[in-house]
């Protein structure tokens, strides 16, 4: 299209050309960033747009409505804006955001009703939407590209994610899954709690314990997913899926964004769904928590982004509590099917292979989802204390200490987990606590070659490291160490 605007259009034209180029080379996420900045450059230069900051990106149709009859109209810049929106729509269609693409195209057509490219894109978008409704497009696309489906398991600390992961691995025996396990805390415990893949058919387990997957280890997540793809390609064996268990404090949005932000992953994997596990007993208190300015409530985010909501631990609440919880959950997420469980026992086909994730749905509630400079902050007042020491504990002393500690401090101590060496017990003693509810039991035998080391982690607020360490040491029969 010939550009003949009165205002300088070099900047947006350059960015648009770069976006078109990136789109042609299937670098869609980069293309989104480029077309967004082209629209921002347009906004900065065209008075009618400048008067409505951010509207070109977030509400194209409202922008058209409002400028239609305004004295400060777009004039000849209208055609260029239509072309910019058409480019954005083209990129979004490639990412699967058909509804949003159709919004941009409708606005573009109002500005330039005769634009051939816009009309063609709209026809294509309508066709794809029809296919999507019939489930054809995604099936065909996934099959033709052999995309590996990925599943994000999220949910607040202690809600039952690892229990669900083990259930999935058991129920899909023989299927090949790769697992990415991310744990919050100074030391990792979950690797000892996941049913081993040799027994259950999981292909590989990658542990990421040096930060939260949604921010600090985002690069590690990309590396992890890429290495899974590479290993699968080298093996030549088809992978049935990837399961990512996030920490209980993760915001699932940046994790989901990874499936669009990295070109290789975008081309080879498809996000099947975000499954959020809810602890029926403790969920409400975390949903209601007031957070400092600029810090998101993770429990709310986890529900808002869910494609399936597993309300777990229904044995710990009565019918009225469950009804109250359902009401609150529905205020945050009105559409995701809710499944009520004990011990995360759910029919696997209700959560795996569901094609639940919809970019359009996410873009409806979070227009910035595809922006790569999202500012994500964790609640800094929540921290962890890890204890790792050899020696054996006395079970009775351990019970008394932990019962007293969690009775007195269980409001602030959200989560306790441990794998402990108990005197007189040849097996690893697994300890689990969520606020004031706790318990423990022997699990599998200590491997002969493995030293009997106690590993215990506390996650919560106002944790007193010294007090926790001293308390635990007092339960040891033999204490070796500092
Ligand atoms: N009473 C009860 N306990 C459950 C249920 N489901 C899981 N649990 C227990 O809750 C504890 C925490 O479960 P996990 O599966 O480890 O929870 P998680 O979400 O992976 O925990 P983090 O990874 O630490 O956030 C374990 O002791 C489970 O056995 C349930 O339905 N009822």
Boltz pocket constraint, residues with backbone or C-beta under 6 A from the ligand:
constraints:
  - pocket:
      binder: B
      contacts: [[A, 155], [A, 156], [A, 157], [A, 158], [A, 159], [A, 160], [A, 161], [A, 162], [A, 163], [A, 164], [A, 182], [A, 190], [A, 246], [A, 247], [A, 248], [A, 312], [A, 313], [A, 314], [A, 315], [A, 316], [A, 341], [A, 342], [A, 343], [A, 344], [A, 415], [A, 417], [A, 432], [A, 433], [A, 434]]
      max_distance: 6.0
